[in-house]
């Protein structure tokens, strides 16, 4: 079936896997994640998003510990396991991983498809003690062209910066996948949505882009995490979730990623990317982007 703009439909079933990794227990975390991937496949998912640092845990005591748990991409055991699962289930997987490149460590996410590793995103905005272990990302905000659509990735704290949504949208991203380890924000009023969800909803709406955010749960070395994984429509409204704060869950949502492209035209007068006042600020916010999708 073709869209009215003569583009192929991009129908996907998205699974966000909210899980509880344990720091240092990489084999256990990987095996548990693989079990959840298998369950997502049974539910018909063909795009799976997993949390930040889902195979290693998050709260490292030392740089040496972080380095010992990091892996090279694409040849490390976790990437190979995810690639095997993607091939077996004919799906795409986005998973957070501590990446080692020589002596340099990055808080990364890998995009894997049925044919193997497609690409890597390195977290651009480091949170708190991450700065002791990781270097800021140096790959920008890449968009990966896949058989199921155009996928962009950011990690956790990155969504506090609206530029990342816009940079992804300008390169034609249909969906932003967010492996994350969200933590409580201070002065959160009772009964209000989590700030992370508000920011994700705003970014999805103002860029007409689907968002799939997979968070972790539990408390690790004194640091609590808030769950609330969510899958958002290009309108900004939830398709699934938010999930609970304290339970492992699998969110499932069906989406037609082509809608993100169609609905960027909000009415006869307004188009969310075209209406930017680039006479007031740098067109691409300092990024070297060769073309946009208008």
N, C-alpha and C positions, 0 to 999 in steps of 0.2 A: 504494500500500500504506500502511496506517495502523498506527501503533504501538498497543500495548495501552492507552496513555493517550489514544488518539484524536488524536494529533498526526501530521502527515505525516512520512514518512521524509525525512532530509536526507543523501542519499548524495552524496559528493564524491570526486573524484580530485585530490589535493593534489600540487603540484610545488614543491619548494624549489630555487631556482636559486643554487648556490654559484658565484660568479664572482670575477674580479679586475678591479675598476675601477682606473683610473689618474687620479690627482689632476690636475684641470685639463683633462682630455681629454673634455669632456662629450659632444661629438658622437660620438666613438668609443665611449664607454661606453654611450650610449643605443642606438646601432646594434647593439652586441654584445648588450646586454640584449634587444633586440627579436628577434634571432636565436634566443636561448635561449627566449624566450616562444613563438616559432613552433614550436620543437622540443617544448616542453611541450604545446602544442596538438595536435601530431601524436601525442603519447603519450596523448591523451585527457584532459588535465588541465582542470579547470574552476575551480580556485583556485590561483593562482600567487603565491608569496612570494619577494621579491627582497631583497638585503641593504640595510643602512643606507647612506644617501648613495650609492646605487648608480650614480647618473648623474654625480656630481661628483668622487668620491674623498673621502677622509676627512681627511688630515693637511694642514690649511691653514697657510700661513706667516703670513698676516695676516688681519685682519678684512676688509680690502678685497678680498682674494682670495676669501674665503668669500662676501662680498656679490656679487661678480661672477658667481659660479657658482650663486647661489641664484635661485629662480624664485617667482613668484606662483602660488598655487593658487586656482582650477583652470585659469588661462589660459596658463600657461607651456608651452613646447614639449614638455617631458617628459611632463607630465600629458596633453597633447593626444595625444601618440604612444601612451601607455599606454591612453588611452580608445579610440583607434582600434583598437588590438590587441584590447582587451576586447570591443568591438562585433563585430569581424571574427570572433573565435574564440568568442564567446558565453561568456566566462569572467569571473572576478573576479581582479583583480591588487592586491596590496599591495606597495608599493615605497617605499624610503627616499629622501628628498629634502631638500635644504637649501631651506627656505621663507623667502621674503622677504615681510614685511607692512609696508609703508612702509619705515622705516629699521631695523626689528626683524627679526632672523634667528632661526629656529627649526630645530632638528634634527627633522624631521617624517617622517611616513609618510602616504601617500595611499592611500585605498581606492577602487578604480575598478571599475565594473561595465559590463555591456553598454550601459547607458543613459547612461554618463558617470561623472564623479566623484561618489562617494557621501559621502565625508567625509574628515577629516584628524585625525590624532593628532600631538601635539607632545610630544617626549621630556620626561618630567618630571624625570628624574634625570640630570644632565649629568656626563660622565666627563672628568677631567683637563683638558687644554687646551680642550676644548669650551666651558668656562666663559668663555674669552676671546672667543668668537665668537657664541655662541647665548644666548638667554634660556631659562630653565626653562619647560616647557610650562604653558599656562593653560587647557587644555580638559579636564582631568581624565582619566578612563579611559572614553571613550565606547564604547558597543556599537552596532554598525551592523547594522540588520535588513536582510537581503538575501534574495534568492530561494533561496539555497543554505544559509542558516542565519544565526545571530547571530554576528557577527565582532567581536572586540576586537583591539586592536593595542597593543603596547608596543615599545620600542626598546632593545636591548642591555642596558646597565647597569640598566635598569628592573627586570629580573627578579631582581636582588639584593634587591629589596624585596617580601616576600611579600604586602604589602597590594595590589599591583597585580593579582595573580591573584585575590584574594578580591573586590576591587571589581568586576572583570569578571564573576566567577561570580555575584555577588549581583544583577547586572543581566541575568542569563540568557545570558551568552556561551556558545556551544557550542565555540568554538575561539579560541585566542589566537595571533595571527600576530606573529612577532618578526623584523623586519628588524634585522640586527645586524652589528657589526664587532668580534667578540670578540678580545681580545688575551691573551697568555700571563699566567697568574697566577703570582706568586712561590711558590716552594717547592712546586711541583706534583710529587708523588712519581711516579717512573717507573712506568708500567703502570697508573696509576689513571685513571678517566674524567676528562674536563675538568670543572672546577668549574661552568662554564656549563651543561653537560649535566645534571649532578647537580641543580642548582637548577631547571632546566626540568622535569626528571622529577618532582621533589618538588612543584612547583607544579601540574603536571598531575594528579598523583595526589590531592593534598589538596583539590583543587577539582573533581575529576571533569570535566576540561575538556581537549579536544585542544589540542596546541601544535605549531605549525609554525615553526621557526626557521631562517632562511636567513642564513648567514654568508658573508663574503668570505675570500679567500686572498691570499697575496703579502706583500711588504714595501714599505711606502710611506714614503719619506723617513726611513728607519731604523726605522719601526714595523712589526713583524711581526704577522700575523693568523693565527688558528689553525684556520680552517675548522670542521669538525665540525658542519656543519648537521645538523638532525635533525627528524623528524616523530614526535610522541608520541601514543599513545592516551590516552583519558581515564583509563586505569588508571595512566599514568605510564611504561609500557614502550614502547620504540621500535617504530614501524611501519615506519620507514625510517631508515637511518643508525645511528650518526653517520657522516657523510662523512669523507673524508680530510682531512689538514691542509694539503695543498699542491697539490691538483688541482681544476680546475673540474669540477663534477658537477651532475647533476640528480637529486634524490631524488624518487621517485614513491611515493605511498601512497594506498590507498583507505580511506575512512572513512565511517561512518554517524554523522553528528553528533548524530542523535537519541539515540544510545547515551549521550552525556554526560548527558542529562536523565534517562534511565531508571536509570542506574547510580549516581546520587547516593544512592539508597537501597542501602546496602551489605548490610544484613540486616534482620531484622524489628525491630531495636531502634535501628539507627544510620543517620542521614542526615547527610551531611557538612556541609551548611549549617545545618540545623535544630539540630544538636548544639552549635553555638557558644554559649559562655557569655556572652551579651550583658549579663548582670547584672554581669560583671566588667570589661567594656570597652564603649566606645561601639559601638552596633549596627553602624553603617556606617563606623567608623574615621574619622569626621570628614567623610565625603563626603555631599553632598546627593543621596541616592538615594531615589527616590519609592517603589520597590517592588522586592522580590526575587523570585527564582524558586525556590520551595521544593517 
